[in-house]
Each structure stands twice: as C-alpha cells, then as structure tokens.
C-alpha cells in the first residue's frame, strides 16, 4: 500500500478486516463468517503477540531474538492484503495502522474503533482509513505522509462496518456473570418481600452475592 521512506521499526499493526463467508479455523477468536474483526500484532524485538477483537490470541518468543538489522529497514514496500502475483486476502479491509512502538493490550482495545489524529500520536507512522471514495490513492492520515495506492484488481466498495465490540476477557466475563447474578437476586428479593434490598439483607445473602456486593461498594 505504499513505501516507508524513513528508517523505523514497525512494532505494531492493527486494522479491521472482514472475511468472506466460508469455513475457517485459522484465526483465534474471530467473529462469525462475513462479520468484521479487528486484528493486531505487536513485536518488541523478541516477542510477537497477536490480538483479535481486543483480546490476546497468541504469542511467540523468538530465542535467540533477531538482530535489529533483520527487522529494521530504510525503505521497502508495505503491502496490505497480499503480495503481488502471490496469495491474497479474500475479503474486505477497512482501515490499517502501523506504529513504531509495541502497543499495550489496553491501548489496542482503546483505539480499535477510532480514526486517530496523527499529531496526537507521534508513534503512529501510517494510518490508511480507505475513505477516499474513488480512485487508486490511499491517503496516510498520520504525520508521516506515507501515502499508498491500490494495486491489482482490488475494488472499492461501500463500507458496511459498524463498531467492533472488543471480545471480553475471562476476568470481564466472570465479573459480568457475578453482576448479573446479583441483579437477578435483587429483583427476586424485591418481588418476594415487597421492598428494596438493604445492607442487612445483603449480609444475610449467600457468599457469592456478598462478595459481588462488596466489589460494587454496596457493602462496606
């Protein structure tokens, strides 16, 4: 999609992709066939981490780690969706970003649905939102002006993407389940007794309800 003309370490990539409907099992934690997914990867010089929809999918630690000359380049084509005359992505791409720093899990989740303002993110070295509407140009809206072009038989289509919700972590799912259990307990109690729940009532509830109530500040 363009040529990086400055010496930089492409330490993180993230973007939104939609796979054409078909059976697949190669991508951890994907949305269903035909739905949008956010995919990201980071590399800190030793460990490669991949994320799908805001949740870590896999990681690989290289031992021994590669030398900087093996992954630092002064020039080179950045190709998105495939390599010319070789295999290509069979689906849609809506937005792509490249950073020169390895993003944290929290940063990936925070920005996965955003179009960022380049001046506010000095480590962002490429952001192609694919919003030109027509033509072959893909404008880089970071501050680096690494503009690209559409090559080959790629076609522009009207974007169907809405917000991609992050996949919940195991901890988040556990918290949500406990909160829902407490909510149902309160509704059942109020229906049965005919009044609102008090702290004294919570103290008499089972242990899981008491623990959730304490986490939410309902019990001191």
C-alpha positions as CSV (number, residue, x, y, z in Angstrom):
1,X,0.0,0.0,0.0
2,X,2.9,2.3,-0.1
3,X,6.6,2.8,0.7
4,X,8.0,3.6,4.1
5,X,10.7,6.2,3.3
6,X,12.0,6.7,6.8
7,X,14.0,4.3,9.0
8,X,11.6,3.0,11.5
9,X,10.6,-0.1,13.5
10,X,7.2,-1.3,12.5
11,X,6.4,-2.6,16.0
12,X,2.7,-2.8,15.9
13,X,0.0,-3.2,13.2
14,X,-3.8,-3.0,13.6
15,X,-6.7,-2.9,11.3
16,X,-10.3,-4.0,10.6
17,X,-10.9,-7.0,8.3
18,X,-13.9,-8.9,7.1
19,X,-13.6,-12.4,5.9
20,X,-15.8,-13.6,3.0
21,X,-18.3,-16.2,4.2
22,X,-16.6,-19.6,4.3
23,X,-15.5,-22.2,6.8
24,X,-12.2,-21.2,8.6
25,X,-10.4,-22.1,11.8
26,X,-7.0,-20.4,11.4
27,X,-7.8,-17.2,13.3
28,X,-8.2,-17.3,17.0
29,X,-11.4,-15.7,18.4
30,X,-12.8,-14.4,15.1
31,X,-16.3,-13.1,14.6
32,X,-18.6,-15.2,12.5
33,X,-18.1,-15.6,8.8
34,X,-18.9,-12.4,6.9
35,X,-18.6,-10.2,10.0
36,X,-15.9,-7.6,10.8
37,X,-12.9,-8.4,13.1
38,X,-10.2,-6.2,14.4
39,X,-6.7,-7.8,14.1
40,X,-3.5,-6.5,15.7
41,X,0.1,-7.7,16.2
42,X,3.0,-6.3,18.2
43,X,6.7,-7.0,18.2
44,X,9.1,-5.7,20.9
45,X,12.3,-7.1,19.4
46,X,11.8,-10.5,20.9
47,X,8.1,-11.4,21.4
48,X,5.4,-11.4,18.7
49,X,1.9,-11.0,20.1
50,X,-1.3,-11.2,18.1
51,X,-4.7,-9.9,19.1
52,X,-8.2,-10.5,17.7
53,X,-11.0,-8.1,18.6
54,X,-9.1,-6.7,21.5
55,X,-8.2,-10.0,23.2
56,X,-4.8,-11.7,23.0
57,X,-4.9,-14.6,20.6
58,X,-1.4,-16.0,20.6
59,X,2.3,-15.1,21.2
60,X,5.7,-16.4,20.1
61,X,9.0,-15.6,21.8
62,X,12.0,-15.8,19.4
63,X,15.1,-17.3,21.0
64,X,17.6,-16.1,20.2
65,X,15.9,-12.8,19.3
66,X,16.6,-11.4,15.8
67,X,19.2,-8.7,15.3
68,X,17.8,-5.2,14.6
69,X,19.2,-5.3,11.0
70,X,16.8,-8.2,10.4
71,X,13.6,-6.2,11.0
72,X,14.7,-2.5,10.6
73,X,14.5,-1.2,7.1
74,X,15.3,2.2,5.5
75,X,13.0,1.6,2.5
76,X,10.6,-1.1,1.5
77,X,7.0,-1.6,0.2
78,X,4.3,-2.2,2.8
79,X,1.8,-4.4,1.2
80,X,-1.7,-4.9,2.7
81,X,-4.0,-7.8,1.8
82,X,-1.4,-9.8,-0.2
83,X,1.8,-9.8,-2.3
84,X,1.6,-9.2,-6.0
85,X,1.3,-12.4,-8.1
86,X,1.0,-14.5,-4.8
87,X,-1.8,-15.4,-2.4
88,X,-4.0,-12.6,-1.3
89,X,-6.6,-11.9,1.4
90,X,-10.1,-12.9,0.2
91,X,-12.2,-10.4,2.0
92,X,-12.5,-6.7,2.9
93,X,-10.1,-4.3,4.6
94,X,-11.4,-1.1,6.1
95,X,-8.5,0.5,8.0
96,X,-4.8,-0.2,8.6
97,X,-2.4,1.4,11.1
98,X,1.4,0.9,11.6
99,X,3.2,2.1,14.7
100,X,6.9,2.3,15.7
101,X,6.2,1.2,19.2
102,X,4.7,-2.0,20.6
103,X,1.3,-1.1,21.9
104,X,-0.1,-2.5,25.1
105,X,-3.3,-4.6,25.3
106,X,-5.1,-1.6,26.8
107,X,-4.0,0.7,24.0
108,X,-5.2,-1.7,21.4
109,X,-8.6,-2.0,22.9
110,X,-8.9,1.7,23.5
111,X,-8.2,2.7,19.8
112,X,-9.5,-0.3,17.9
113,X,-12.6,1.6,16.6
114,X,-11.1,5.0,16.3
115,X,-9.7,7.1,13.4
116,X,-6.8,8.8,15.2
117,X,-5.5,12.3,14.8
118,X,-1.9,12.0,13.6
119,X,-0.4,14.9,15.6
120,X,-1.7,13.4,18.8
121,X,0.1,10.1,18.2
122,X,3.8,10.7,17.3
123,X,4.5,6.9,17.2
124,X,1.8,6.4,14.6
125,X,3.8,6.1,11.3
126,X,0.9,5.1,9.0
127,X,-2.9,5.2,9.1
128,X,-4.9,4.4,6.0
129,X,-8.6,4.7,6.6
130,X,-9.7,3.9,3.0
131,X,-12.2,6.7,3.0
132,X,-11.3,8.3,-0.4
133,X,-14.4,7.1,-2.1
134,X,-12.9,6.5,-5.5
135,X,-9.5,6.4,-7.3
136,X,-6.4,4.4,-6.5
137,X,-4.9,6.7,-3.9
138,X,-4.9,5.7,-0.2
139,X,-4.0,8.7,1.9
140,X,-1.9,8.3,5.1
141,X,-3.5,10.5,7.8
142,X,-0.6,10.1,10.2
143,X,2.0,12.8,10.2
144,X,4.4,10.7,8.1
145,X,2.7,11.1,4.7
146,X,3.3,7.5,3.7
147,X,0.6,7.6,1.0
148,X,-0.2,4.5,-0.9
149,X,-2.0,3.2,-3.9
150,X,-4.4,0.4,-4.7
151,X,-2.7,-2.1,-6.9
152,X,-4.0,-5.1,-8.9
153,X,-7.7,-6.0,-9.2
154,X,-8.7,-4.6,-5.8
155,X,-12.1,-2.9,-5.8
156,X,-13.5,-0.2,-3.6
157,X,-16.9,-1.0,-2.0
158,X,-19.3,0.8,0.4
159,X,-18.2,0.1,3.9
160,X,-20.7,-2.0,5.9
161,X,-18.7,-1.8,9.2
162,X,-20.2,-0.6,12.4
163,X,-18.4,-0.6,15.8
164,X,-16.5,-3.8,16.5
165,X,-17.1,-4.7,20.2
166,X,-14.0,-6.0,22.0
167,X,-14.1,-9.6,23.0
168,X,-14.4,-9.9,26.7
169,X,-11.6,-11.4,28.7
170,X,-12.2,-14.3,31.1
171,X,-12.0,-11.8,34.0
172,X,-14.5,-9.5,32.4
173,X,-16.9,-12.4,31.7
174,X,-16.6,-13.5,35.3
175,X,-17.4,-10.0,36.6
176,X,-20.4,-9.7,34.3
177,X,-21.8,-13.1,35.4
178,X,-21.5,-12.1,39.0
179,X,-23.1,-8.7,38.4
180,X,-26.0,-10.4,36.6
181,X,-26.4,-12.9,39.4
182,X,-26.6,-10.1,41.9
183,X,-29.1,-8.2,39.7
184,X,-31.4,-11.2,39.5
185,X,-31.1,-11.8,43.2
186,X,-32.2,-8.3,44.0
187,X,-35.2,-8.4,41.6
188,X,-36.3,-11.7,43.1
189,X,-35.9,-10.4,46.6
190,X,-37.9,-7.2,46.0
191,X,-40.7,-9.2,44.2
192,X,-40.9,-11.7,47.1
193,X,-40.6,-9.3,50.1
194,X,-42.1,-6.2,48.5
195,X,-39.4,-3.7,49.4
196,X,-35.9,-2.6,48.3
197,X,-32.8,-4.6,49.4
198,X,-30.9,-3.2,52.4
199,X,-27.3,-3.8,53.6
200,X,-28.7,-6.1,56.3
201,X,-30.4,-8.2,53.6
202,X,-27.1,-8.4,51.6
203,X,-25.3,-9.6,54.7
204,X,-27.7,-12.5,55.0
205,X,-27.3,-13.5,51.3
206,X,-25.1,-16.3,50.2
207,X,-21.3,-15.7,50.0
208,X,-21.1,-15.1,46.2
209,X,-23.8,-12.3,46.5
210,X,-22.0,-10.7,49.4
211,X,-18.6,-10.8,47.6
212,X,-20.1,-9.1,44.5
213,X,-21.9,-6.5,46.6
214,X,-18.6,-5.6,48.3
215,X,-16.8,-5.2,45.0
216,X,-19.5,-2.9,43.9
217,X,-19.4,-0.9,47.1
218,X,-22.8,-1.9,48.2
219,X,-21.3,-3.4,51.4
220,X,-18.6,-1.9,53.5
